[in-house]
Amino acid sequence: MIPALRIVIHMGGLHRLAPFWLAGLGLIVFNFQLWMLPALAYGVVIQWFNEYLIHRFIYHRKPPTEQSPFNKLYRSHIGHHEFPQDEEFFTGDDHWFPLRFAAGSFAVHLLVLWPLVGLWGAVQFAWVALFVGSAAAFAFYEYCHTLAHLNVPKGRFGKWVTREHMAHHYQDHHATFHVTAGMAWIDRLMGTPHDPARARARYDRTTMMSIGMNPDDLRLVTARKAYGIAKAPATSGRAQPARAKVARVQHKT
């Protein structure tokens, strides 16, 4: 547990959310009201759905045909699938995305709630829900993702998380989009649960690690070169990339 937490607390995205989380925590501690409990629960549930929807519909969208946007998608997710144990591609490279997404969601909630509960009430609810509840759920997601991918002591909990998430990477990339422990229900709700028979029918050893793309696709070859990767991943997915130069970015702040 401790080694995984040491990795998580150095993640740039969480660093950017931390001041807002602390401010919201202060609001709860010094001005606690009962409505804050359902606000926290609402924020957690919102993050669960965000986790699923972003993973499925943004990261697993149809790969762009133009190289520049393809490179961005490769850096944010395809590279993670090709080299799932490589820290270079573990969290992507945009450490401002979690804060920008939270700020956009905060603005939307503010506009919707303002006419109903007033400006200050809207600010308080949105802040507690998103910058405390959702941010805490996001941090737990990062912890589960770390346990699943990196070589850290796992224990029974970590092994369970790893088994569930690795089914997405090594068996069927069309299913099991949740990462957070205990969230298999959201895949069942959205029609993407892991099904062994369906996974076997869809499995292609050659394209599994490249989420359905031919590993020799020119877009993939070009993107790998752009990020200093010398060769395609092994079809088993267990090999690490041979990079001429690597800048470890998942801890960058």
Backbone as CSV, one residue per row, in Angstrom:
resi,resn,N_x,N_y,N_z,CA_x,CA_y,CA_z,C_x,C_y,C_z
1,MET,0.824,-1.212,0.000,0.000,0.000,0.000,0.855,1.258,0.000
2,ILE,1.861,1.314,0.879,2.675,2.519,1.025,3.449,2.847,-0.249
3,PRO,4.120,1.862,-0.909,4.824,2.192,-2.159,3.899,2.782,-3.229
4,ALA,2.686,2.241,-3.343,1.739,2.764,-4.329,1.321,4.185,-3.966
5,LEU,1.091,4.442,-2.686,0.711,5.783,-2.252,1.832,6.792,-2.506
6,ARG,3.080,6.355,-2.360,4.201,7.250,-2.627,4.211,7.704,-4.079
7,ILE,3.824,6.809,-4.968,3.744,7.166,-6.383,2.580,8.127,-6.623
8,VAL,1.437,7.824,-6.032,0.230,8.618,-6.253,0.412,10.055,-5.768
9,ILE,1.042,10.240,-4.606,1.144,11.595,-4.051,2.085,12.481,-4.852
10,HIS,2.829,11.909,-5.789,3.698,12.712,-6.634,3.093,13.005,-8.003
11,MET,1.864,12.603,-8.237,1.252,12.806,-9.550,0.870,14.269,-9.749
12,GLY,1.271,14.797,-10.906,1.060,16.215,-11.182,-0.395,16.625,-11.182
13,GLY,-1.276,15.792,-11.736,-2.688,16.133,-11.768,-3.278,16.297,-10.386
14,LEU,-2.886,15.438,-9.464,-3.371,15.543,-8.084,-2.782,16.754,-7.384
15,HIS,-1.547,17.106,-7.708,-0.949,18.305,-7.125,-1.761,19.540,-7.496
16,ARG,-2.246,19.596,-8.711,-2.998,20.767,-9.156,-4.381,20.827,-8.524
17,LEU,-4.929,19.689,-8.204,-6.237,19.657,-7.540,-6.129,19.886,-6.039
18,ALA,-4.962,19.621,-5.461,-4.809,19.623,-4.002,-5.234,20.928,-3.330
19,PRO,-4.855,22.127,-3.827,-5.282,23.352,-3.132,-6.799,23.499,-3.079
20,PHE,-7.469,23.096,-4.144,-8.929,23.200,-4.188,-9.563,22.165,-3.258
21,TRP,-8.964,20.978,-3.179,-9.446,19.955,-2.254,-9.299,20.425,-0.813
22,LEU,-8.158,21.027,-0.491,-7.931,21.511,0.868,-8.894,22.636,1.221
23,ALA,-9.150,23.529,0.263,-10.104,24.615,0.514,-11.497,24.053,0.784
24,GLY,-11.906,23.058,-0.003,-13.207,22.433,0.214,-13.272,21.693,1.537
25,LEU,-12.179,21.036,1.892,-12.129,20.342,3.175,-12.257,21.335,4.323
26,GLY,-11.617,22.485,4.175,-11.745,23.527,5.192,-13.171,24.018,5.319
27,LEU,-13.857,24.160,4.180,-15.252,24.585,4.202,-16.107,23.577,4.962
28,ILE,-15.847,22.295,4.748,-16.618,21.246,5.434,-16.328,21.253,6.933
29,VAL,-15.067,21.375,7.296,-14.679,21.301,8.704,-15.208,22.495,9.493
30,PHE,-15.081,23.693,8.924,-15.422,24.905,9.681,-16.837,25.406,9.449
31,ASN,-17.523,24.817,8.472,-18.900,25.263,8.225,-19.767,24.075,7.826
32,PHE,-19.659,22.987,8.599,-20.338,21.755,8.212,-21.853,21.924,8.265
33,GLN,-22.509,21.412,7.216,-23.965,21.347,7.145,-24.346,19.983,6.583
34,LEU,-25.504,19.480,6.961,-25.899,18.131,6.575,-25.967,17.930,5.065
35,TRP,-26.325,18.985,4.308,-26.430,18.836,2.862,-25.075,18.502,2.226
36,MET,-23.993,18.727,2.950,-22.672,18.443,2.395,-22.439,16.943,2.212
37,LEU,-23.110,16.108,3.016,-22.941,14.659,2.872,-23.477,14.158,1.536
38,PRO,-24.731,14.513,1.163,-25.172,14.096,-0.178,-24.384,14.779,-1.289
39,ALA,-23.862,15.983,-1.039,-23.029,16.646,-2.043,-21.752,15.851,-2.293
40,LEU,-21.141,15.350,-1.220,-19.944,14.516,-1.363,-20.255,13.236,-2.131
41,ALA,-21.365,12.592,-1.762,-21.753,11.356,-2.440,-22.026,11.610,-3.917
42,TYR,-22.680,12.711,-4.207,-22.951,13.078,-5.602,-21.647,13.264,-6.370
43,GLY,-20.681,13.938,-5.758,-19.397,14.157,-6.414,-18.668,12.860,-6.709
44,VAL,-18.722,11.915,-5.792,-18.075,10.619,-6.008,-18.716,9.892,-7.185
45,VAL,-20.063,9.870,-7.218,-20.767,9.179,-8.303,-20.473,9.840,-9.646
46,ILE,-20.432,11.175,-9.665,-20.108,11.896,-10.897,-18.739,11.467,-11.411
47,GLN,-17.767,11.336,-10.522,-16.432,10.930,-10.931,-16.415,9.497,-11.462
48,TRP,-17.185,8.614,-10.863,-17.255,7.242,-11.373,-17.702,7.228,-12.830
49,PHE,-18.721,8.014,-13.141,-19.205,8.057,-14.516,-18.218,8.786,-15.431
50,ASN,-17.569,9.826,-14.920,-16.549,10.511,-15.717,-15.424,9.539,-16.089
51,GLU,-14.992,8.752,-15.108,-13.935,7.767,-15.340,-14.304,6.847,-16.494
52,TYR,-15.520,6.333,-16.454,-15.973,5.408,-17.486,-16.105,6.111,-18.834
53,LEU,-16.792,7.240,-18.865,-17.103,7.912,-20.130,-15.847,8.430,-20.825
54,ILE,-14.922,9.010,-20.065,-13.681,9.499,-20.663,-12.866,8.344,-21.224
55,HIS,-12.774,7.273,-20.444,-11.999,6.119,-20.891,-12.609,5.519,-22.157
56,ARG,-13.890,5.329,-22.174,-14.518,4.649,-23.303,-14.646,5.540,-24.536
57,PHE,-15.133,6.766,-24.367,-15.510,7.567,-25.527,-14.458,8.592,-25.954
58,ILE,-13.485,8.874,-25.108,-12.402,9.784,-25.517,-11.133,8.995,-25.795
59,TYR,-10.688,8.205,-24.835,-9.442,7.473,-25.015,-9.571,6.302,-25.993
60,HIS,-10.784,5.729,-26.094,-10.980,4.611,-27.018,-11.828,5.016,-28.223
61,ARG,-11.802,6.270,-28.555,-12.500,6.713,-29.756,-11.763,6.224,-31.005
62,LYS,-12.402,6.364,-32.138,-11.771,5.967,-33.400,-10.484,6.769,-33.579
63,PRO,-9.342,6.116,-33.812,-8.071,6.841,-33.925,-8.108,7.868,-35.056
64,PRO,-7.642,9.084,-34.809,-7.636,10.117,-35.857,-6.793,9.703,-37.055
65,THR,-7.177,10.208,-38.211,-6.400,9.913,-39.416,-5.206,10.853,-39.555
66,GLU,-5.332,12.081,-39.060,-4.228,13.034,-39.133,-3.222,12.727,-38.030
67,GLN,-1.943,12.911,-38.336,-0.893,12.462,-37.435,-0.820,13.250,-36.131
68,SER,-0.995,14.562,-36.204,-0.842,15.375,-34.988,-1.858,14.995,-33.901
69,PRO,-3.168,14.961,-34.222,-4.108,14.516,-33.180,-3.915,13.060,-32.803
70,PHE,-3.458,12.242,-33.763,-3.183,10.844,-33.425,-2.053,10.762,-32.401
71,ASN,-1.007,11.566,-32.601,0.106,11.571,-31.639,-0.381,11.912,-30.239
72,LYS,-1.303,12.849,-30.147,-1.828,13.238,-28.839,-2.592,12.086,-28.194
73,LEU,-3.404,11.397,-29.011,-4.135,10.250,-28.476,-3.172,9.134,-28.102
74,TYR,-2.119,8.964,-28.902,-1.121,7.944,-28.577,-0.476,8.259,-27.229
75,ARG,-0.127,9.516,-27.035,0.545,9.912,-25.794,-0.375,9.805,-24.595
76,SER,-1.660,10.047,-24.817,-2.593,10.022,-23.685,-3.092,8.621,-23.367
77,HIS,-3.145,7.714,-24.402,-3.697,6.406,-24.059,-3.206,5.225,-24.887
78,ILE,-3.083,5.383,-26.200,-2.691,4.220,-27.008,-1.337,3.690,-26.559
79,GLY,-0.392,4.595,-26.296,0.918,4.169,-25.815,0.828,3.415,-24.499
80,HIS,-0.130,3.776,-23.677,-0.349,3.077,-22.413,-0.777,1.635,-22.668
81,HIS,-1.572,1.423,-23.709,-1.978,0.060,-24.044,-0.830,-0.724,-24.658
82,GLU,-0.040,-0.074,-25.496,1.079,-0.790,-26.097,2.126,-1.172,-25.053
83,PHE,2.318,-0.312,-24.066,3.331,-0.554,-23.034,2.713,-0.340,-21.650
84,PRO,1.833,-1.253,-21.242,1.019,-1.020,-20.042,1.775,-0.990,-18.723
85,GLN,3.028,-1.447,-18.720,3.804,-1.408,-17.478,4.834,-0.287,-17.481
86,ASP,4.781,0.556,-18.476,5.778,1.612,-18.607,5.276,2.899,-17.947
87,GLU,6.039,3.408,-17.016,5.638,4.613,-16.286,5.555,5.839,-17.179
88,GLU,6.284,5.836,-18.284,6.267,6.980,-19.198,4.869,7.262,-19.725
89,PHE,4.087,6.209,-19.945,2.756,6.364,-20.524,1.649,6.101,-19.512
90,PHE,1.992,6.123,-18.250,1.051,5.701,-17.218,-0.101,6.684,-17.003
91,THR,0.193,7.971,-16.950,-0.841,8.953,-16.663,-1.046,9.965,-17.783
92,GLY,-0.403,9.747,-18.937,-0.470,10.768,-19.963,0.445,11.921,-19.617
93,ASP,0.408,12.973,-20.420,1.343,14.073,-20.188,0.661,15.395,-19.876
94,ASP,-0.671,15.421,-19.854,-1.388,16.662,-19.574,-1.822,16.678,-18.116
95,HIS,-0.970,17.211,-17.258,-1.271,17.208,-15.827,-2.257,18.304,-15.425
96,TRP,-2.620,19.179,-16.368,-3.629,20.191,-16.096,-5.033,19.707,-16.429
97,PHE,-5.152,18.592,-17.147,-6.473,18.134,-17.579,-7.434,17.909,-16.408
98,PRO,-7.037,17.236,-15.315,-8.001,17.042,-14.218,-8.549,18.354,-13.658
99,LEU,-7.671,19.374,-13.532,-8.134,20.654,-12.994,-9.020,21.379,-13.998
100,ARG,-8.643,21.349,-15.276,-9.475,22.004,-16.291,-10.846,21.348,-16.366
101,PHE,-10.870,20.024,-16.297,-12.144,19.312,-16.349,-12.997,19.643,-15.133
102,ALA,-12.378,19.672,-13.952,-13.109,19.997,-12.725,-13.635,21.424,-12.778
103,ALA,-12.816,22.352,-13.302,-13.243,23.752,-13.390,-14.417,23.902,-14.349
104,GLY,-14.374,23.193,-15.469,-15.490,23.250,-16.409,-16.759,22.681,-15.798
105,SER,-16.638,21.559,-15.095,-17.795,20.963,-14.433,-18.332,21.882,-13.341
106,PHE,-17.418,22.542,-12.630,-17.822,23.496,-11.593,-18.641,24.629,-12.204
107,ALA,-18.198,25.153,-13.337,-18.906,26.255,-13.991,-20.306,25.830,-14.424
108,VAL,-20.430,24.627,-14.966,-21.741,24.126,-15.392,-22.679,23.979,-14.195
109,HIS,-22.165,23.386,-13.119,-22.993,23.222,-11.917,-23.400,24.575,-11.337
110,LEU,-22.486,25.521,-11.387,-22.786,26.856,-10.869,-23.938,27.495,-11.641
111,LEU,-23.909,27.389,-12.961,-24.958,27.989,-13.786,-26.309,27.325,-13.544
112,VAL,-26.299,26.018,-13.329,-27.551,25.294,-13.117,-28.124,25.562,-11.729
113,LEU,-27.263,25.608,-10.715,-27.732,25.734,-9.335,-28.001,27.166,-8.890
114,TRP,-27.347,28.118,-9.500,-27.471,29.527,-9.084,-28.932,29.977,-8.981
115,PRO,-29.769,29.748,-10.015,-31.169,30.205,-9.895,-31.953,29.463,-8.816
116,LEU,-31.480,28.286,-8.424,-32.221,27.459,-7.473,-31.860,27.739,-6.021
117,VAL,-30.556,27.927,-5.754,-30.113,28.062,-4.360,-29.294,29.330,-4.125
118,GLY,-29.214,30.187,-5.104,-28.423,31.402,-4.943,-26.955,31.162,-5.260
119,LEU,-26.219,32.257,-5.461,-24.827,32.140,-5.882,-23.965,31.434,-4.840
120,TRP,-24.048,31.853,-3.564,-23.190,31.262,-2.541,-23.537,29.791,-2.299
121,GLY,-24.827,29.478,-2.308,-25.232,28.094,-2.146,-24.728,27.227,-3.295
122,ALA,-24.793,27.767,-4.502,-24.308,27.026,-5.665,-22.804,26.810,-5.588
123,VAL,-22.076,27.847,-5.178,-20.621,27.739,-5.056,-20.261,26.666,-4.034
124,GLN,-20.913,26.690,-2.884,-20.604,25.727,-1.831,-20.892,24.292,-2.275
125,PHE,-22.075,24.079,-2.857,-22.439,22.721,-3.256,-21.483,22.199,-4.329
126,ALA,-21.248,23.006,-5.353,-20.390,22.565,-6.448,-18.965,22.324,-5.957
127,TRP,-18.476,23.190,-5.064,-17.110,23.035,-4.572,-16.952,21.753,-3.755
128,VAL,-17.890,21.531,-2.842,-17.825,20.325,-1.998,-17.976,19.073,-2.858
129,ALA,-18.920,19.095,-3.788,-19.168,17.915,-4.614,-17.990,17.605,-5.522
130,LEU,-17.465,18.623,-6.214,-16.489,18.382,-7.271,-15.051,18.428,-6.780
131,PHE,-14.709,19.431,-5.985,-13.324,19.585,-5.562,-12.983,18.781,-4.308
132,VAL,-14.012,18.208,-3.661,-13.741,17.311,-2.529,-14.180,15.891,-2.891
133,GLY,-15.468,15.698,-3.171,-15.962,14.361,-3.470,-15.358,13.762,-4.732
134,SER,-15.471,14.479,-5.851,-14.938,13.960,-7.111,-13.422,13.857,-7.082
135,ALA,-12.764,14.848,-6.485,-11.303,14.817,-6.428,-10.805,13.641,-5.601
136,ALA,-11.485,13.344,-4.495,-11.100,12.195,-3.674,-11.298,10.887,-4.442
137,ALA,-12.410,10.789,-5.184,-12.663,9.590,-5.987,-11.626,9.454,-7.094
138,PHE,-11.204,10.578,-7.652,-10.177,10.562,-8.694,-8.836,10.094,-8.124
139,ALA,-8.508,10.544,-6.932,-7.265,10.098,-6.291,-7.304,8.589,-6.032
140,PHE,-8.464,8.078,-5.636,-8.587,6.639,-5.409,-8.462,5.875,-6.725
141,TYR,-9.003,6.441,-7.801,-8.828,5.851,-9.131,-7.351,5.744,-9.479
142,GLU,-6.590,6.819,-9.233,-5.159,6.796,-9.535,-4.445,5.740,-8.687
143,TYR,-4.884,5.566,-7.463,-4.295,4.543,-6.597,-4.566,3.150,-7.158
144,CYS,-5.802,2.897,-7.570,-6.145,1.594,-8.145,-5.377,1.354,-9.439
145,HIS,-5.251,2.385,-10.263,-4.533,2.258,-11.528,-3.052,1.960,-11.278
146,THR,-2.497,2.583,-10.262,-1.102,2.322,-9.897,-0.915,0.883,-9.450
147,LEU,-1.800,0.409,-8.598,-1.727,-0.983,-8.152,-1.814,-1.953,-9.327
148,ALA,-2.683,-1.642,-10.277,-2.924,-2.555,-11.386,-1.736,-2.661,-12.328
149,HIS,-0.994,-1.573,-12.511,0.015,-1.536,-13.568,1.459,-1.635,-13.093
150,LEU,1.772,-1.045,-11.976,3.174,-0.922,-11.613,3.621,-2.036,-10.674
151,ASN,4.903,-2.233,-10.632,5.493,-3.296,-9.816,5.618,-2.826,-8.377
152,VAL,4.498,-2.877,-7.667,4.440,-2.488,-6.260,3.785,-3.624,-5.477
153,PRO,4.042,-3.720,-4.165,3.339,-4.731,-3.367,1.833,-4.532,-3.476
154,LYS,1.100,-5.594,-3.729,-0.318,-5.465,-4.022,-1.229,-5.952,-2.905
155,GLY,-0.895,-7.082,-2.293,-1.813,-7.648,-1.324,-3.058,-8.181,-2.007
156,ARG,-3.998,-8.656,-1.229,-5.214,-9.247,-1.789,-6.018,-8.215,-2.574
157,PHE,-6.142,-7.002,-2.032,-6.907,-5.948,-2.706,-6.268,-5.598,-4.045
158,GLY,-4.961,-5.379,-4.035,-4.267,-5.001,-5.256,-4.335,-6.076,-6.326
159,LYS,-4.271,-7.324,-5.921,-4.360,-8.427,-6.887,-5.753,-8.479,-7.519
160,TRP,-6.768,-8.193,-6.722,-8.134,-8.155,-7.262,-8.269,-7.029,-8.290
161,VAL,-7.795,-5.838,-7.937,-7.850,-4.704,-8.861,-7.079,-5.015,-10.138
162,THR,-5.912,-5.624,-9.985,-5.082,-5.954,-11.141,-5.773,-6.937,-12.070
163,ARG,-6.369,-7.992,-11.514,-7.060,-8.981,-12.341,-8.178,-8.336,-13.155
164,GLU,-8.953,-7.470,-12.508,-10.068,-6.840,-13.204,-9.581,-5.930,-14.326
165,HIS,-8.580,-5.111,-14.031,-8.151,-4.132,-15.035,-7.332,-4.770,-16.151
166,MET,-6.537,-5.768,-15.823,-5.735,-6.412,-16.859,-6.587,-7.150,-17.883
167,ALA,-7.828,-7.506,-17.527,-8.731,-8.090,-18.518,-8.976,-7.109,-19.658
168,HIS,-9.001,-5.821,-19.343,-9.167,-4.785,-20.371,-7.932,-4.704,-21.258
169,HIS,-6.755,-4.828,-20.682,-5.514,-4.667,-21.443,-5.122,-5.908,-22.226
170,TYR,-5.339,-7.088,-21.659,-4.782,-8.297,-22.262,-5.816,-9.262,-22.830
171,GLN,-7.103,-8.992,-22.602,-8.121,-9.926,-23.089,-9.138,-9.289,-24.020
172,ASP,-9.653,-8.108,-23.641,-10.702,-7.491,-24.456,-10.728,-5.988,-24.196
173,HIS,-10.171,-5.227,-25.125,-10.122,-3.767,-24.939,-11.446,-3.085,-25.277
174,HIS,-12.442,-3.885,-25.695,-13.782,-3.344,-25.946,-14.655,-3.400,-24.693
175,ALA,-14.123,-3.885,-23.600,-14.925,-4.076,-22.382,-14.112,-3.672,-21.162
176,THR,-14.788,-3.656,-20.005,-14.157,-3.379,-18.708,-13.445,-2.029,-18.708
177,PHE,-14.206,-0.970,-18.910,-13.625,0.368,-18.959,-13.453,0.984,-17.578
178,HIS,-14.062,0.408,-16.546,-13.847,0.930,-15.206,-12.456,0.537,-14.727
179,VAL,-11.894,1.311,-13.829,-10.609,1.010,-13.202,-10.768,0.924,-11.688
180,THR,-11.533,1.834,-11.126,-11.724,1.886,-9.679,-12.315,0.585,-9.156
181,ALA,-11.777,0.125,-8.047,-12.220,-1.136,-7.450,-13.714,-1.115,-7.158
182,GLY,-14.376,-2.207,-7.479,-15.785,-2.351,-7.159,-16.737,-1.715,-8.145
183,MET,-16.199,-1.206,-9.275,-17.048,-0.476,-10.204,-17.471,-1.301,-11.409
184,ALA,-17.404,-2.629,-11.318,-17.826,-3.471,-12.437,-19.291,-3.227,-12.792
185,TRP,-20.075,-2.766,-11.823,-21.495,-2.523,-12.075,-21.710,-1.480,-13.165
186,ILE,-20.784,-0.526,-13.282,-20.988,0.532,-14.271,-20.791,-0.020,-15.681
187,ASP,-19.877,-0.994,-15.833,-19.743,-1.649,-17.131,-20.979,-2.481,-17.451
188,ARG,-21.519,-3.144,-16.443,-22.753,-3.904,-16.680,-23.887,-2.964,-17.069
189,LEU,-23.976,-1.834,-16.393,-25.019,-0.859,-16.689,-24.893,-0.318,-18.110
190,MET,-23.664,-0.101,-18.560,-23.412,0.506,-19.869,-23.235,-0.528,-20.984
191,GLY,-23.364,-1.811,-20.643,-23.309,-2.851,-21.660,-21.916,-3.268,-22.088
192,THR,-20.915,-3.020,-21.230,-19.540,-3.394,-21.589,-18.873,-4.247,-20.506
193,PRO,-19.574,-5.197,-19.913,-18.929,-6.046,-18.902,-17.976,-7.028,-19.561
194,HIS,-17.044,-7.541,-18.780,-16.147,-8.562,-19.317,-16.916,-9.873,-19.450
195,ASP,-16.874,-10.434,-20.657,-17.510,-11.717,-20.918,-16.452,-12.628,-21.535
196,PRO,-16.041,-13.701,-20.843,-14.957,-14.548,-21.335,-15.186,-15.090,-22.746
197,ALA,-16.395,-15.541,-23.032,-16.672,-16.101,-24.360,-16.558,-15.022,-25.438
198,ARG,-17.117,-13.862,-25.164,-17.044,-12.768,-26.142,-15.613,-12.285,-26.298
199,ALA,-14.874,-12.256,-25.193,-13.475,-11.836,-25.256,-12.659,-12.786,-26.126
200,ARG,-12.890,-14.086,-25.977,-12.163,-15.066,-26.799,-12.509,-14.905,-28.273
201,ALA,-13.776,-14.629,-28.568,-14.196,-14.480,-29.963,-13.589,-13.236,-30.606
202,ARG,-13.384,-12.175,-29.800,-12.857,-10.923,-30.358,-11.342,-10.840,-30.310
203,TYR,-10.710,-11.735,-29.593,-9.288,-11.611,-29.329,-8.451,-11.776,-30.600
204,ASP,-7.538,-10.840,-30.796,-6.565,-10.910,-31.891,-5.208,-10.611,-31.275
205,ARG,-4.368,-11.607,-31.205,-3.079,-11.479,-30.532,-2.221,-10.377,-31.160
206,THR,-2.323,-10.214,-32.467,-1.488,-9.246,-33.170,-1.871,-7.810,-32.850
207,THR,-3.171,-7.540,-32.726,-3.639,-6.161,-32.564,-4.108,-5.825,-31.156
208,MET,-4.079,-6.789,-30.238,-4.619,-6.568,-28.898,-3.967,-5.383,-28.210
209,MET,-2.642,-5.314,-28.255,-1.947,-4.278,-27.505,-2.077,-2.898,-28.133
210,SER,-2.460,-2.849,-29.402,-2.624,-1.572,-30.100,-4.098,-1.231,-30.269
211,ILE,-4.920,-1.744,-29.375,-6.372,-1.531,-29.327,-7.016,-1.642,-30.706
212,GLY,-6.694,-2.733,-31.396,-7.346,-3.044,-32.656,-6.619,-2.566,-33.894
213,MET,-5.568,-1.798,-33.748,-4.819,-1.301,-34.894,-3.693,-2.265,-35.256
214,ASN,-3.391,-2.329,-36.546,-2.219,-3.076,-36.967,-0.986,-2.422,-36.357
215,PRO,-0.146,-3.152,-35.642,1.012,-2.536,-34.978,1.994,-1.880,-35.947
216,ASP,1.886,-2.211,-37.245,2.753,-1.582,-38.246,2.072,-0.405,-38.945
217,ASP,0.902,-0.026,-38.484,0.215,1.141,-39.048,1.152,2.351,-38.998
218,LEU,1.228,3.083,-40.097,2.167,4.201,-40.188,1.943,5.235,-39.092
219,ARG,0.687,5.435,-38.686,0.414,6.392,-37.612,1.065,5.948,-36.308
220,LEU,0.979,4.652,-36.023,1.606,4.125,-34.814,3.125,4.223,-34.891
221,VAL,3.675,3.851,-36.030,5.131,3.905,-36.213,5.630,5.327,-36.035
222,THR,4.911,6.290,-36.630,5.313,7.699,-36.535,5.186,8.214,-35.118
223,ALA,4.110,7.837,-34.435,3.904,8.290,-33.059,4.977,7.714,-32.138
224,ARG,5.317,6.456,-32.323,6.380,5.872,-31.497,7.683,6.628,-31.680
225,LYS,8.013,6.927,-32.922,9.255,7.662,-33.185,9.216,9.048,-32.536
226,ALA,8.029,9.672,-32.562,7.894,11.006,-31.977,8.180,10.997,-30.481
227,TYR,7.933,9.868,-29.831,8.150,9.770,-28.390,9.349,8.899,-28.041
228,GLY,10.240,8.711,-29.014,11.514,8.056,-28.741,11.448,6.566,-28.556
229,ILE,10.434,5.907,-29.140,10.303,4.461,-29.024,10.906,3.818,-30.257
230,ALA,11.798,2.895,-30.056,12.563,2.330,-31.165,11.836,1.211,-31.883
231,LYS,10.891,0.547,-31.213,10.243,-0.592,-31.859,8.843,-0.799,-31.300
232,ALA,8.062,-1.591,-32.024,6.705,-1.919,-31.587,6.766,-2.835,-30.378
233,PRO,5.691,-2.880,-29.591,5.688,-3.779,-28.433,5.606,-5.231,-28.870
234,ALA,6.064,-6.128,-28.008,5.866,-7.549,-28.248,4.372,-7.836,-28.229
235,THR,3.939,-8.781,-29.019,2.505,-9.066,-29.099,1.938,-9.572,-27.787
236,SER,2.809,-10.080,-26.907,2.340,-10.507,-25.586,2.042,-9.327,-24.692
237,GLY,2.615,-8.162,-25.071,2.376,-6.957,-24.288,3.227,-6.844,-23.056
238,ARG,4.148,-7.782,-22.816,4.914,-7.765,-21.581,6.236,-7.018,-21.715
239,ALA,6.665,-6.763,-22.938,7.953,-6.103,-23.121,7.825,-4.604,-22.898
240,GLN,8.905,-3.998,-22.450,8.953,-2.566,-22.271,9.523,-1.911,-23.523
241,PRO,9.175,-0.654,-23.802,9.660,-0.015,-25.015,11.152,0.253,-24.958
242,ALA,11.787,0.153,-26.122,13.204,0.507,-26.218,13.268,1.949,-26.672
243,ARG,13.481,2.850,-25.755,13.460,4.267,-26.070,14.868,4.840,-26.043
244,ALA,15.131,5.672,-27.027,16.443,6.291,-27.068,16.602,7.281,-25.928
245,LYS,15.517,7.958,-25.591,15.580,8.946,-24.513,14.222,9.009,-23.857
246,VAL,14.164,8.909,-22.566,12.899,8.895,-21.849,12.906,9.967,-20.780
247,ALA,11.828,10.750,-20.743,11.649,11.714,-19.671,10.476,11.239,-18.839
248,ARG,10.715,10.819,-17.616,9.635,10.313,-16.768,8.702,11.466,-16.428
249,VAL,7.431,11.348,-16.804,6.535,12.492,-16.684,5.392,12.258,-15.711
250,GLN,5.156,11.027,-15.273,3.958,10.812,-14.482,4.037,11.486,-13.116
251,HIS,5.244,11.825,-12.663,5.392,12.495,-11.370,5.641,13.988,-11.551
252,LYS,5.658,14.444,-12.789,5.996,15.836,-13.062,4.963,16.772,-12.452
253,THR,5.449,17.824,-11.829,4.535,18.785,-11.242,4.723,20.167,-11.840
